[in-house]
Amino acid sequence: MKSKRTNKSILVKGLKIMGLNLITLFLGPILLHIGLSNPEKPLYIPLVIAGIVVCGVAIYLGFKGIKIIMDSVFK
């Protein structure tokens, strides 16, 4: 009978992705705040677009990281 154990290499991969997720969770709203607080500046549109993209990446990395961690624990 095979014992059920956590696959540590997959768990470490999931934790690395969650670390990147933590960075993007802070970076996205900061970029949006900087961009939206200066509408007359020339970098207004690029900062807002970059902030929205980074927020989307944060959501994606969050789901991906949680899925990888769950796979390491329950497979």
C-alpha positions in Angstrom: 0.0 0.0 0.0 1.4 3.4 -1.0 1.6 6.0 1.7 0.0 9.3 1.0 2.6 12.1 1.3 3.0 15.6 0.1 5.1 16.0 -3.0 7.7 18.5 -1.7 9.1 19.5 -5.1 5.6 20.4 -6.4 4.8 22.2 -3.1 8.0 24.3 -3.4 7.0 25.3 -7.0 3.6 26.3 -5.7 5.0 28.4 -2.9 7.4 30.2 -5.4 4.4 31.1 -7.5 2.6 32.3 -4.5 5.6 34.5 -3.7 5.4 36.1 -7.1 1.7 36.5 -6.5 2.4 38.4 -3.3 4.6 40.8 -5.2 2.0 41.4 -8.0 -0.7 41.8 -5.4 1.0 44.9 -4.1 2.5 46.2 -7.4 -0.8 46.3 -9.4 -2.7 48.6 -7.0 0.3 50.8 -6.5 0.7 51.3 -10.3 -3.0 52.0 -10.6 -2.9 54.6 -7.8 0.1 56.3 -9.3 -1.4 56.3 -12.8 -4.9 57.5 -11.7 -3.6 60.2 -9.3 -1.9 62.1 -12.2 -4.3 62.3 -15.2 -2.4 65.2 -16.7 1.0 63.5 -16.9 2.2 61.8 -20.1 2.5 58.4 -18.5 -1.1 58.3 -17.4 -2.4 55.8 -19.9 0.6 53.4 -19.8 0.6 53.3 -16.0 -3.1 52.5 -15.9 -2.8 49.8 -18.5 0.3 48.3 -16.7 -1.6 48.4 -13.4 -4.6 46.6 -14.9 -2.4 44.0 -16.5 -0.4 43.4 -13.3 -3.7 43.0 -11.3 -4.9 40.4 -13.9 -1.6 38.5 -13.6 -2.0 38.6 -9.8 -5.4 36.9 -10.0 -4.0 34.3 -12.5 -1.0 33.5 -10.3 -3.2 33.2 -7.2 -5.4 30.6 -8.8 -2.4 28.8 -10.4 -0.4 28.7 -7.1 -3.3 27.4 -5.1 -4.0 24.7 -7.7 -0.4 23.6 -7.6 -0.3 23.5 -3.8 -3.5 21.5 -3.7 -2.1 19.1 -6.3 1.0 18.5 -4.2 -1.0 17.8 -1.0 -3.9 15.7 -2.4 -2.3 13.7 -5.3 
